[in-house]
């Protein structure tokens, strides 16, 4: 006779796990905005807007990948006790 075991899905993710990723992405945003403002002052506003947009669009997939893999690494299946 086979007995089935019940499992509980538990997420062990804490804010400290993603804190560094958020800080790095904020740094990327601020550096790109600073570069955009510097280019705005040199009478090249279109280059500034394209540069900021390009940096943000190219960095977003890496941010989402980092968040997703961090979340998936912190999901645990734990067997529950048979007591009820």
C-alpha positions as CSV (number, residue, x, y, z in Angstrom):
1,X,0.0,0.0,0.0
2,X,1.3,3.4,-1.0
3,X,0.9,6.4,1.2
4,X,1.0,9.9,-0.2
5,X,2.9,12.7,1.6
6,X,1.4,16.2,1.7
7,X,3.8,19.0,0.9
8,X,3.6,22.7,1.9
9,X,5.0,25.4,-0.5
10,X,7.1,27.9,1.5
11,X,8.9,31.0,0.3
12,X,11.9,31.9,2.3
13,X,12.7,35.1,0.4
14,X,13.5,38.1,2.5
15,X,14.1,41.7,1.6
16,X,17.8,41.3,2.3
17,X,18.1,38.7,-0.5
18,X,17.1,41.3,-3.1
19,X,18.3,44.5,-1.5
20,X,21.7,44.4,-3.4
21,X,19.9,43.9,-6.7
22,X,17.6,46.9,-6.0
23,X,20.6,49.1,-5.1
24,X,22.6,48.2,-8.2
25,X,19.6,48.8,-10.5
26,X,18.9,52.2,-8.8
27,X,22.6,53.1,-9.3
28,X,22.2,52.2,-13.0
29,X,19.1,54.4,-13.2
30,X,20.8,57.4,-11.5
31,X,24.0,57.1,-13.7
32,X,21.9,56.9,-16.9
33,X,19.9,60.0,-15.8
34,X,23.1,61.9,-14.9
35,X,24.5,61.0,-18.3
36,X,21.2,62.1,-19.9
37,X,21.3,65.4,-18.1
38,X,24.9,66.0,-19.1
39,X,24.0,65.3,-22.8
40,X,21.0,67.6,-22.5
41,X,23.3,70.4,-21.6
42,X,25.5,69.9,-24.7
43,X,22.5,70.7,-27.0
44,X,21.9,67.0,-27.9
45,X,18.6,66.3,-26.3
46,X,17.6,63.5,-28.6
47,X,20.8,61.6,-28.0
48,X,20.2,62.1,-24.2
49,X,16.7,60.7,-24.4
50,X,17.7,57.7,-26.6
51,X,20.7,57.0,-24.3
52,X,18.6,56.9,-21.1
53,X,15.9,54.9,-22.8
54,X,18.4,52.4,-24.2
55,X,20.1,51.9,-20.8
56,X,16.8,51.4,-19.0
57,X,15.4,49.0,-21.7
58,X,18.6,46.9,-21.8
59,X,19.0,46.7,-18.0
60,X,15.3,45.7,-17.3
61,X,15.6,42.1,-18.6
62,X,18.7,41.5,-16.4
63,X,16.8,42.9,-13.4
64,X,13.8,40.7,-14.0
65,X,16.0,37.6,-14.5
66,X,17.8,38.3,-11.3
67,X,14.6,38.7,-9.3
68,X,13.0,35.6,-10.9
69,X,16.0,33.3,-10.2
70,X,16.4,34.7,-6.7
71,X,12.7,34.0,-6.0
72,X,12.8,30.5,-7.5
73,X,15.9,29.6,-5.4
74,X,14.0,30.5,-2.2
75,X,10.9,28.4,-2.8
76,X,10.9,25.2,-0.7
77,X,8.6,22.2,-0.7
78,X,8.4,20.9,2.9
79,X,6.6,17.7,3.9
80,X,3.8,18.3,6.3
81,X,3.2,16.1,9.3
82,X,0.6,13.4,9.1
83,X,-1.0,14.6,12.3
84,X,-4.3,16.2,11.8
